[in-house]
Amino acid sequence: MEQFNKEKISAEDVAIEDNNAQWLGIPLIHLMECAGYCIADEITKRYNIKKESTVAIFCGTGNNGGDGFVVARQLAAFNIKSLVILVGTPEKIRTQASLFNWKLITNHINYMVKNVIIRDSTEIEKIELLNRNTHKIGLIIDGLLGTGIVGEIREPISTAIDVINKLREKENIKVVSIDLPSGMNPNTGEILHKAVKADLVIVLHRIKKGLDIESDYIREIVVRSIGIPYEASLFIGKGDLIPTLKVRNVDNHKGQFGRILVIGGSKNYSGAPAYSSLTGINFGIDLVITYVPEVIGDVVRYYSPNMIVRTYPGNWLNMDSFNEISKLIEWSNAIVIGPGLGQQKETEDLLIKLLEKMNNENKNYILDADALKLVKNNLDLLKNRNVILTPHEGELKIMTGIELPEYDKIEDRSKVVLKLARDLDVTLLIKGSYDYISNGKNLKINRTGCPEMSIGGTGDILAGLCACFLATENSSFKSACSAAFVNGILGEYCKSNIGSRFTALDMVNNINNAIKSVLSF
């Protein structure tokens, strides 16, 4: 097993890295080609397939099936015949890359490669005709199902698995599975219904968590790289964003898709808490409440009729507002504290009491801007909590006294950030030309954004985005990663569509457009 892919990986991380590779500019069709070649190469090295024999390749309509189509074409280059059995209809082939390779083997590479289409369970007899004598089947390749398997296996896939296992047992034909045996849970190795019994599993990229050679369904495993670079796991991309973009259930009612509380503002700063709140509103969070001193309450309300603003008399928030804020903390499921808060001693006292309250309630929260400076003497309150800290280098130095290596010294800076997050026992999102995100166990780097984002308000938007992802039931680490990525995409989108002189409000107003641009990439 190659050094670079020894560690096991979850099905979710497989999807993330696959999508991130495409975000980096490596097309899916390229990855599929590499997969097909690696499988064909491994097969020709391990098995002596006679000239008169045929390799039977069982393919589903997903990307595992697409890999199987490429395997057939690559085997033809080794002068090996194959019979591709598509279990499903060509119309249901799910990706353009898979469809492209299906058309190749049906329209052009159709001398060495023959095909059979099993549209439904009534056509299963086409598979039943397969045996060593009539078709001289020398090997079976299983490309029916991949890592995206969910629930019970349906027809005609179910019977196809039965046929593969029967041919293996009765005809003594070796079976090779692509990535994992079809029907096996990639994360646990559990067989919920039924699964292919494989003599060899050719794992692509990295071994999946549930695979074990001691399983009754696997005799041997080999791992082959398909060209997904390390950058796909290090740098945040589209793959990280997709699973964190939750959608409403059909029976959701108001308040079930996120309730955010933003606490901040002072007589000198009204825009900061407004930007964080507007971010939640434009992201699509159900309810956002902004709590600010009375002196700026009407100014904050003026930003949008969608704003819900609560106030308390004074120029700064203090302990007198604790009881009212406490009730809002109980109501919310993600809290932002800090934008425009000020650094008064009375505000610091309030912050400490609010932290204790949020910890007792096990709430998700983000400390940003002034709150980061006020909490420096009470960092132990943050340990083992669902908290994201969003400092830039200057704020981090005030908090911890630590000065980081340059942003582009990736290895050096990563070590420091990872250790610091571990020591503080928090999720750190350190803003900069590259954003570094770590929870002490994992570390990722965000490279989206542009220099034009060095304007007032972009950090407040980032804090608001962190709250959006937290409020929609994502972990602190994944929320911070997606927030940093989207924040940078907002800047890039505004630069491309508005010009280099855009504002934080322009970014807020284009949240949906920017996210759509990523999803359509």
LINBELGI-V717202 format. One record per residue. N is the residue number from 1. RES is the residue in three letters. SS is DSSP state (h for helix, s for strand, l for the rest). NEAR is the number of other ideal C-beta (glycine too) atoms within 10 Angstrom. D_LAST is the distance of its C-alpha to the last C-alpha in Angstrom with 2 decimals. Layout:
n = [N | N]
res = [RES | RES]
ss = [SS | SS]
near = [NEAR | NEAR]
d_last = [D_LAST | D_LAST]
This chain:
n = [1 | 2 | 3 | 4 | 5 | 6 | 7 | 8 | 9 | 10 | 11 | 12 | 13 | 14 | 15 | 16 | 17 | 18 | 19 | 20 | 21 | 22 | 23 | 24 | 25 | 26 | 27 | 28 | 29 | 30 | 31 | 32 | 33 | 34 | 35 | 36 | 37 | 38 | 39 | 40 | 41 | 42 | 43 | 44 | 45 | 46 | 47 | 48 | 49 | 50 | 51 | 52 | 53 | 54 | 55 | 56 | 57 | 58 | 59 | 60 | 61 | 62 | 63 | 64 | 65 | 66 | 67 | 68 | 69 | 70 | 71 | 72 | 73 | 74 | 75 | 76 | 77 | 78 | 79 | 80 | 81 | 82 | 83 | 84 | 85 | 86 | 87 | 88 | 89 | 90 | 91 | 92 | 93 | 94 | 95 | 96 | 97 | 98 | 99 | 100 | 101 | 102 | 103 | 104 | 105 | 106 | 107 | 108 | 109 | 110 | 111 | 112 | 113 | 114 | 115 | 116 | 117 | 118 | 119 | 120 | 121 | 122 | 123 | 124 | 125 | 126 | 127 | 128 | 129 | 130 | 131 | 132 | 133 | 134 | 135 | 136 | 137 | 138 | 139 | 140 | 141 | 142 | 143 | 144 | 145 | 146 | 147 | 148 | 149 | 150 | 151 | 152 | 153 | 154 | 155 | 156 | 157 | 158 | 159 | 160 | 161 | 162 | 163 | 164 | 165 | 166 | 167 | 168 | 169 | 170 | 171 | 172 | 173 | 174 | 175 | 176 | 177 | 178 | 179 | 180 | 181 | 182 | 183 | 184 | 185 | 186 | 187 | 188 | 189 | 190 | 191 | 192 | 193 | 194 | 195 | 196 | 197 | 198 | 199 | 200 | 201 | 202 | 203 | 204 | 205 | 206 | 207 | 208 | 209 | 210 | 211 | 212 | 213 | 214 | 215 | 216 | 217 | 218 | 219 | 220 | 221 | 222 | 223 | 224 | 225 | 226 | 227 | 228 | 229 | 230 | 231 | 232 | 233 | 234 | 235 | 236 | 237 | 238 | 239 | 240 | 241 | 242 | 243 | 244 | 245 | 246 | 247 | 248 | 249 | 250 | 251 | 252 | 253 | 254 | 255 | 256 | 257 | 258 | 259 | 260 | 261 | 262 | 263 | 264 | 265 | 266 | 267 | 268 | 269 | 270 | 271 | 272 | 273 | 274 | 275 | 276 | 277 | 278 | 279 | 280 | 281 | 282 | 283 | 284 | 285 | 286 | 287 | 288 | 289 | 290 | 291 | 292 | 293 | 294 | 295 | 296 | 297 | 298 | 299 | 300 | 301 | 302 | 303 | 304 | 305 | 306 | 307 | 308 | 309 | 310 | 311 | 312 | 313 | 314 | 315 | 316 | 317 | 318 | 319 | 320 | 321 | 322 | 323 | 324 | 325 | 326 | 327 | 328 | 329 | 330 | 331 | 332 | 333 | 334 | 335 | 336 | 337 | 338 | 339 | 340 | 341 | 342 | 343 | 344 | 345 | 346 | 347 | 348 | 349 | 350 | 351 | 352 | 353 | 354 | 355 | 356 | 357 | 358 | 359 | 360 | 361 | 362 | 363 | 364 | 365 | 366 | 367 | 368 | 369 | 370 | 371 | 372 | 373 | 374 | 375 | 376 | 377 | 378 | 379 | 380 | 381 | 382 | 383 | 384 | 385 | 386 | 387 | 388 | 389 | 390 | 391 | 392 | 393 | 394 | 395 | 396 | 397 | 398 | 399 | 400 | 401 | 402 | 403 | 404 | 405 | 406 | 407 | 408 | 409 | 410 | 411 | 412 | 413 | 414 | 415 | 416 | 417 | 418 | 419 | 420 | 421 | 422 | 423 | 424 | 425 | 426 | 427 | 428 | 429 | 430 | 431 | 432 | 433 | 434 | 435 | 436 | 437 | 438 | 439 | 440 | 441 | 442 | 443 | 444 | 445 | 446 | 447 | 448 | 449 | 450 | 451 | 452 | 453 | 454 | 455 | 456 | 457 | 458 | 459 | 460 | 461 | 462 | 463 | 464 | 465 | 466 | 467 | 468 | 469 | 470 | 471 | 472 | 473 | 474 | 475 | 476 | 477 | 478 | 479 | 480 | 481 | 482 | 483 | 484 | 485 | 486 | 487 | 488 | 489 | 490 | 491 | 492 | 493 | 494 | 495 | 496 | 497 | 498 | 499 | 500 | 501 | 502 | 503 | 504 | 505 | 506 | 507 | 508 | 509 | 510 | 511 | 512 | 513 | 514 | 515 | 516 | 517 | 518 | 519 | 520 | 521]
res = [MET | GLU | GLN | PHE | ASN | LYS | GLU | LYS | ILE | SER | ALA | GLU | ASP | VAL | ALA | ILE | GLU | ASP | ASN | ASN | ALA | GLN | TRP | LEU | GLY | ILE | PRO | LEU | ILE | HIS | LEU | MET | GLU | CYS | ALA | GLY | TYR | CYS | ILE | ALA | ASP | GLU | ILE | THR | LYS | ARG | TYR | ASN | ILE | LYS | LYS | GLU | SER | THR | VAL | ALA | ILE | PHE | CYS | GLY | THR | GLY | ASN | ASN | GLY | GLY | ASP | GLY | PHE | VAL | VAL | ALA | ARG | GLN | LEU | ALA | ALA | PHE | ASN | ILE | LYS | SER | LEU | VAL | ILE | LEU | VAL | GLY | THR | PRO | GLU | LYS | ILE | ARG | THR | GLN | ALA | SER | LEU | PHE | ASN | TRP | LYS | LEU | ILE | THR | ASN | HIS | ILE | ASN | TYR | MET | VAL | LYS | ASN | VAL | ILE | ILE | ARG | ASP | SER | THR | GLU | ILE | GLU | LYS | ILE | GLU | LEU | LEU | ASN | ARG | ASN | THR | HIS | LYS | ILE | GLY | LEU | ILE | ILE | ASP | GLY | LEU | LEU | GLY | THR | GLY | ILE | VAL | GLY | GLU | ILE | ARG | GLU | PRO | ILE | SER | THR | ALA | ILE | ASP | VAL | ILE | ASN | LYS | LEU | ARG | GLU | LYS | GLU | ASN | ILE | LYS | VAL | VAL | SER | ILE | ASP | LEU | PRO | SER | GLY | MET | ASN | PRO | ASN | THR | GLY | GLU | ILE | LEU | HIS | LYS | ALA | VAL | LYS | ALA | ASP | LEU | VAL | ILE | VAL | LEU | HIS | ARG | ILE | LYS | LYS | GLY | LEU | ASP | ILE | GLU | SER | ASP | TYR | ILE | ARG | GLU | ILE | VAL | VAL | ARG | SER | ILE | GLY | ILE | PRO | TYR | GLU | ALA | SER | LEU | PHE | ILE | GLY | LYS | GLY | ASP | LEU | ILE | PRO | THR | LEU | LYS | VAL | ARG | ASN | VAL | ASP | ASN | HIS | LYS | GLY | GLN | PHE | GLY | ARG | ILE | LEU | VAL | ILE | GLY | GLY | SER | LYS | ASN | TYR | SER | GLY | ALA | PRO | ALA | TYR | SER | SER | LEU | THR | GLY | ILE | ASN | PHE | GLY | ILE | ASP | LEU | VAL | ILE | THR | TYR | VAL | PRO | GLU | VAL | ILE | GLY | ASP | VAL | VAL | ARG | TYR | TYR | SER | PRO | ASN | MET | ILE | VAL | ARG | THR | TYR | PRO | GLY | ASN | TRP | LEU | ASN | MET | ASP | SER | PHE | ASN | GLU | ILE | SER | LYS | LEU | ILE | GLU | TRP | SER | ASN | ALA | ILE | VAL | ILE | GLY | PRO | GLY | LEU | GLY | GLN | GLN | LYS | GLU | THR | GLU | ASP | LEU | LEU | ILE | LYS | LEU | LEU | GLU | LYS | MET | ASN | ASN | GLU | ASN | LYS | ASN | TYR | ILE | LEU | ASP | ALA | ASP | ALA | LEU | LYS | LEU | VAL | LYS | ASN | ASN | LEU | ASP | LEU | LEU | LYS | ASN | ARG | ASN | VAL | ILE | LEU | THR | PRO | HIS | GLU | GLY | GLU | LEU | LYS | ILE | MET | THR | GLY | ILE | GLU | LEU | PRO | GLU | TYR | ASP | LYS | ILE | GLU | ASP | ARG | SER | LYS | VAL | VAL | LEU | LYS | LEU | ALA | ARG | ASP | LEU | ASP | VAL | THR | LEU | LEU | ILE | LYS | GLY | SER | TYR | ASP | TYR | ILE | SER | ASN | GLY | LYS | ASN | LEU | LYS | ILE | ASN | ARG | THR | GLY | CYS | PRO | GLU | MET | SER | ILE | GLY | GLY | THR | GLY | ASP | ILE | LEU | ALA | GLY | LEU | CYS | ALA | CYS | PHE | LEU | ALA | THR | GLU | ASN | SER | SER | PHE | LYS | SER | ALA | CYS | SER | ALA | ALA | PHE | VAL | ASN | GLY | ILE | LEU | GLY | GLU | TYR | CYS | LYS | SER | ASN | ILE | GLY | SER | ARG | PHE | THR | ALA | LEU | ASP | MET | VAL | ASN | ASN | ILE | ASN | ASN | ALA | ILE | LYS | SER | VAL | LEU | SER | PHE]
ss = [l | l | h | h | h | l | l | l | s | l | h | h | h | h | h | h | h | h | h | h | h | h | h | l | l | l | l | h | h | h | h | h | h | h | h | h | h | h | h | h | h | h | h | h | h | h | l | l | l | l | l | l | l | s | s | s | s | s | s | l | l | l | h | h | h | h | h | h | h | h | h | h | h | h | h | h | h | l | l | l | s | s | s | s | s | s | s | l | l | h | h | h | l | l | l | h | h | h | h | h | h | h | h | h | h | h | h | l | l | l | l | l | s | s | s | s | s | s | l | l | h | h | h | l | h | h | h | h | l | l | l | l | l | l | l | l | s | s | s | s | s | s | s | l | l | l | l | l | l | l | l | l | l | l | l | l | h | h | h | h | h | h | h | h | h | h | h | h | h | h | l | l | l | l | s | s | s | s | l | l | l | l | l | s | l | l | l | l | l | l | s | l | l | l | l | l | l | s | l | s | s | s | s | s | l | l | l | s | l | l | l | l | l | l | l | l | l | s | l | l | s | s | s | s | l | l | l | l | l | l | h | h | h | h | s | l | l | h | h | h | h | h | l | l | l | l | l | l | l | l | l | l | l | l | l | l | l | l | s | s | s | s | s | l | l | s | l | l | s | l | h | h | h | h | h | h | h | h | h | h | h | h | h | l | l | l | s | s | s | s | s | s | s | h | h | h | h | h | h | h | h | h | l | l | l | l | l | s | s | s | s | s | l | l | l | l | l | l | h | h | h | h | h | h | h | h | h | h | h | h | h | l | l | s | s | s | s | l | l | l | l | l | l | l | h | h | h | h | h | h | h | h | h | h | h | h | h | h | h | h | l | l | l | l | s | s | s | l | l | h | h | h | h | h | l | h | h | h | h | h | h | h | l | l | l | l | s | s | s | l | l | s | h | h | h | h | h | h | h | h | l | l | l | l | l | l | l | l | l | h | h | h | h | h | h | h | h | h | h | h | h | h | h | h | l | l | s | s | s | s | s | l | l | l | s | s | s | s | l | l | l | l | s | s | s | s | l | l | l | l | h | h | h | l | l | l | l | h | h | h | h | h | h | h | h | h | h | h | h | h | h | l | l | l | l | h | h | h | h | h | h | h | h | h | h | h | h | h | h | h | h | h | h | h | h | h | h | l | l | l | l | l | l | h | h | h | h | h | h | l | h | h | h | h | h | h | h | h | h | l | l]
near = [12 | 10 | 5 | 12 | 18 | 10 | 8 | 16 | 20 | 15 | 19 | 14 | 21 | 23 | 16 | 24 | 22 | 21 | 20 | 24 | 25 | 21 | 21 | 15 | 7 | 19 | 12 | 18 | 17 | 15 | 22 | 23 | 20 | 20 | 28 | 24 | 18 | 23 | 26 | 24 | 16 | 16 | 22 | 16 | 8 | 16 | 17 | 8 | 19 | 10 | 9 | 8 | 18 | 21 | 23 | 24 | 28 | 32 | 31 | 25 | 22 | 21 | 25 | 27 | 28 | 32 | 30 | 29 | 31 | 26 | 33 | 28 | 21 | 21 | 26 | 18 | 12 | 12 | 10 | 24 | 20 | 29 | 18 | 25 | 26 | 25 | 29 | 21 | 12 | 15 | 8 | 11 | 24 | 15 | 16 | 12 | 22 | 26 | 16 | 16 | 27 | 21 | 14 | 16 | 25 | 17 | 8 | 10 | 17 | 12 | 8 | 17 | 24 | 16 | 18 | 16 | 14 | 24 | 15 | 11 | 13 | 10 | 14 | 17 | 8 | 14 | 21 | 12 | 9 | 22 | 14 | 14 | 7 | 8 | 15 | 13 | 19 | 21 | 23 | 26 | 30 | 31 | 32 | 31 | 29 | 23 | 24 | 13 | 23 | 8 | 7 | 10 | 20 | 9 | 13 | 20 | 23 | 18 | 18 | 26 | 24 | 15 | 21 | 28 | 20 | 15 | 21 | 18 | 10 | 10 | 13 | 8 | 19 | 18 | 22 | 25 | 31 | 30 | 28 | 31 | 26 | 27 | 24 | 29 | 18 | 25 | 18 | 12 | 19 | 11 | 16 | 14 | 13 | 18 | 28 | 26 | 20 | 28 | 17 | 19 | 28 | 26 | 20 | 29 | 25 | 22 | 22 | 26 | 18 | 19 | 22 | 13 | 9 | 6 | 18 | 8 | 21 | 22 | 14 | 12 | 19 | 16 | 18 | 19 | 15 | 22 | 15 | 22 | 15 | 9 | 16 | 21 | 19 | 15 | 20 | 25 | 27 | 18 | 22 | 24 | 24 | 14 | 15 | 20 | 17 | 14 | 9 | 13 | 9 | 5 | 6 | 11 | 9 | 8 | 12 | 13 | 18 | 24 | 21 | 28 | 27 | 37 | 28 | 33 | 31 | 23 | 14 | 12 | 21 | 21 | 20 | 28 | 32 | 32 | 27 | 36 | 33 | 29 | 32 | 29 | 22 | 20 | 23 | 16 | 22 | 18 | 19 | 28 | 19 | 28 | 26 | 31 | 26 | 15 | 17 | 23 | 19 | 11 | 14 | 26 | 16 | 12 | 20 | 13 | 6 | 11 | 18 | 12 | 22 | 17 | 20 | 18 | 11 | 16 | 15 | 21 | 27 | 18 | 13 | 12 | 23 | 16 | 9 | 13 | 21 | 15 | 10 | 16 | 21 | 12 | 12 | 25 | 19 | 29 | 28 | 34 | 32 | 30 | 30 | 26 | 30 | 21 | 13 | 17 | 10 | 14 | 21 | 21 | 14 | 23 | 22 | 15 | 14 | 23 | 22 | 12 | 16 | 22 | 17 | 9 | 14 | 8 | 21 | 25 | 29 | 32 | 27 | 31 | 27 | 24 | 27 | 21 | 17 | 25 | 21 | 13 | 10 | 13 | 15 | 8 | 15 | 18 | 12 | 8 | 18 | 18 | 26 | 29 | 27 | 29 | 22 | 14 | 15 | 11 | 23 | 21 | 13 | 12 | 20 | 16 | 8 | 13 | 10 | 18 | 14 | 12 | 16 | 10 | 12 | 16 | 7 | 12 | 20 | 17 | 13 | 17 | 23 | 18 | 13 | 21 | 24 | 14 | 13 | 20 | 15 | 23 | 28 | 26 | 29 | 26 | 22 | 17 | 12 | 19 | 26 | 24 | 29 | 26 | 22 | 18 | 9 | 14 | 19 | 22 | 21 | 26 | 16 | 23 | 23 | 17 | 9 | 16 | 23 | 10 | 14 | 12 | 22 | 20 | 24 | 30 | 26 | 29 | 30 | 33 | 27 | 32 | 34 | 31 | 27 | 30 | 26 | 21 | 14 | 22 | 15 | 24 | 21 | 22 | 28 | 31 | 30 | 24 | 32 | 29 | 27 | 28 | 28 | 22 | 22 | 30 | 25 | 17 | 24 | 24 | 18 | 12 | 13 | 15 | 10 | 10 | 10 | 21 | 15 | 24 | 15 | 19 | 28 | 25 | 16 | 21 | 25 | 11 | 12 | 21 | 18 | 12 | 15 | 19 | 10 | 6 | 10]
d_last = [33.62 | 31.72 | 32.08 | 28.39 | 27.60 | 30.78 | 29.47 | 28.48 | 25.12 | 24.19 | 21.99 | 19.71 | 19.49 | 18.80 | 15.63 | 14.70 | 15.47 | 13.84 | 10.38 | 11.34 | 12.42 | 9.12 | 7.84 | 11.08 | 10.33 | 12.26 | 11.06 | 12.21 | 14.72 | 16.21 | 16.76 | 18.25 | 20.49 | 21.71 | 22.46 | 24.38 | 26.32 | 27.29 | 28.56 | 30.51 | 31.92 | 33.09 | 34.66 | 36.59 | 37.92 | 39.11 | 40.35 | 42.87 | 41.60 | 44.36 | 43.94 | 45.01 | 42.68 | 39.32 | 36.43 | 35.28 | 31.54 | 30.68 | 27.01 | 25.11 | 22.10 | 19.60 | 18.34 | 21.91 | 23.11 | 20.62 | 22.15 | 25.49 | 24.82 | 24.16 | 27.30 | 29.34 | 28.33 | 28.96 | 32.30 | 33.25 | 33.05 | 35.69 | 37.74 | 37.22 | 36.98 | 34.73 | 34.53 | 31.11 | 31.65 | 28.65 | 29.43 | 27.59 | 26.62 | 24.29 | 22.81 | 21.60 | 19.77 | 16.58 | 13.92 | 13.60 | 14.76 | 17.79 | 18.57 | 18.58 | 21.07 | 23.07 | 23.63 | 24.75 | 27.42 | 28.60 | 28.76 | 29.56 | 30.39 | 32.88 | 36.16 | 35.64 | 33.13 | 34.31 | 32.57 | 33.67 | 31.70 | 32.79 | 31.58 | 33.66 | 36.61 | 39.10 | 38.00 | 38.49 | 41.66 | 39.58 | 38.63 | 42.19 | 43.51 | 41.95 | 44.49 | 45.67 | 48.33 | 46.88 | 43.54 | 44.56 | 41.57 | 41.53 | 38.50 | 36.02 | 32.36 | 30.69 | 26.97 | 27.21 | 25.43 | 23.23 | 22.60 | 21.20 | 24.70 | 25.89 | 29.42 | 31.99 | 31.29 | 31.67 | 33.21 | 33.06 | 31.39 | 34.37 | 36.95 | 34.97 | 35.24 | 38.96 | 39.40 | 37.80 | 40.05 | 43.05 | 42.61 | 42.31 | 45.45 | 47.62 | 46.68 | 45.96 | 42.65 | 40.37 | 36.95 | 33.87 | 30.90 | 27.33 | 26.15 | 28.53 | 31.11 | 29.67 | 30.81 | 31.03 | 29.37 | 27.32 | 28.21 | 31.89 | 33.06 | 34.46 | 35.13 | 34.81 | 35.97 | 36.28 | 34.65 | 35.02 | 37.64 | 36.39 | 38.54 | 35.62 | 32.12 | 29.80 | 27.39 | 24.03 | 22.91 | 25.09 | 27.73 | 26.97 | 29.25 | 31.18 | 32.21 | 35.87 | 38.19 | 40.99 | 39.35 | 41.18 | 37.95 | 37.20 | 39.71 | 37.66 | 34.26 | 32.72 | 29.46 | 27.43 | 24.58 | 21.56 | 20.12 | 18.10 | 19.30 | 20.98 | 18.38 | 16.01 | 18.72 | 19.87 | 16.93 | 14.97 | 11.24 | 8.69 | 11.36 | 14.01 | 12.57 | 11.97 | 15.71 | 16.99 | 15.57 | 18.70 | 19.61 | 23.10 | 25.58 | 27.23 | 30.49 | 29.31 | 31.46 | 31.30 | 31.15 | 29.67 | 26.08 | 27.06 | 30.02 | 29.67 | 32.64 | 32.40 | 35.66 | 36.30 | 37.53 | 40.94 | 43.10 | 41.24 | 37.60 | 36.24 | 32.67 | 31.47 | 31.95 | 30.73 | 27.31 | 26.94 | 28.08 | 25.97 | 22.86 | 23.94 | 24.79 | 21.54 | 19.53 | 21.55 | 24.25 | 27.31 | 29.96 | 30.17 | 33.62 | 34.40 | 37.73 | 39.23 | 42.74 | 44.46 | 44.75 | 41.07 | 40.53 | 40.72 | 38.48 | 35.70 | 36.26 | 35.92 | 32.21 | 31.31 | 33.28 | 30.89 | 32.38 | 34.93 | 37.19 | 40.11 | 42.55 | 45.63 | 48.35 | 48.23 | 46.31 | 44.74 | 44.02 | 46.85 | 48.53 | 49.82 | 46.35 | 45.92 | 47.08 | 44.82 | 41.74 | 42.73 | 42.51 | 39.01 | 37.98 | 39.28 | 37.23 | 33.86 | 31.50 | 29.83 | 31.70 | 30.92 | 34.05 | 34.55 | 32.81 | 35.75 | 38.24 | 40.79 | 42.92 | 46.21 | 48.33 | 48.53 | 44.72 | 44.64 | 47.17 | 45.05 | 41.93 | 43.86 | 45.16 | 41.73 | 40.36 | 43.25 | 42.58 | 38.87 | 39.78 | 42.44 | 40.02 | 37.37 | 34.79 | 31.31 | 31.42 | 30.03 | 32.42 | 31.28 | 33.07 | 36.83 | 36.87 | 35.94 | 39.03 | 41.26 | 40.49 | 41.36 | 44.82 | 43.65 | 40.75 | 42.44 | 41.64 | 37.94 | 38.47 | 36.94 | 35.37 | 31.98 | 31.45 | 28.78 | 30.22 | 28.11 | 30.34 | 29.74 | 32.04 | 34.95 | 34.88 | 34.62 | 37.70 | 39.59 | 38.79 | 39.51 | 41.05 | 38.45 | 37.07 | 33.89 | 33.29 | 30.97 | 27.27 | 26.46 | 29.25 | 26.87 | 29.45 | 32.22 | 30.34 | 28.71 | 32.21 | 33.60 | 30.86 | 30.97 | 34.76 | 34.86 | 32.60 | 34.83 | 37.98 | 36.95 | 35.54 | 32.63 | 28.89 | 28.52 | 25.63 | 26.87 | 25.18 | 24.98 | 23.09 | 21.79 | 22.06 | 23.99 | 23.98 | 26.66 | 28.82 | 31.39 | 30.12 | 26.47 | 24.84 | 21.31 | 20.24 | 17.62 | 16.79 | 14.54 | 16.64 | 18.86 | 22.66 | 22.75 | 22.29 | 25.86 | 27.18 | 28.98 | 27.15 | 23.93 | 25.66 | 26.77 | 23.25 | 22.33 | 25.40 | 24.48 | 21.03 | 22.90 | 25.16 | 22.47 | 21.14 | 24.78 | 25.94 | 23.56 | 25.09 | 23.15 | 25.16 | 25.95 | 24.13 | 20.85 | 21.18 | 21.78 | 18.83 | 16.32 | 18.30 | 18.27 | 14.52 | 13.96 | 16.95 | 15.65 | 12.31 | 14.74 | 16.72 | 14.07 | 12.92 | 16.66 | 17.50 | 15.14 | 16.15 | 19.66 | 20.91 | 22.34 | 24.92 | 23.21 | 24.75 | 24.05 | 24.52 | 21.76 | 19.42 | 20.85 | 20.52 | 16.77 | 15.82 | 14.39 | 12.50 | 10.97 | 10.06 | 8.60 | 6.33 | 5.20 | 5.49 | 3.83 | 0.00]
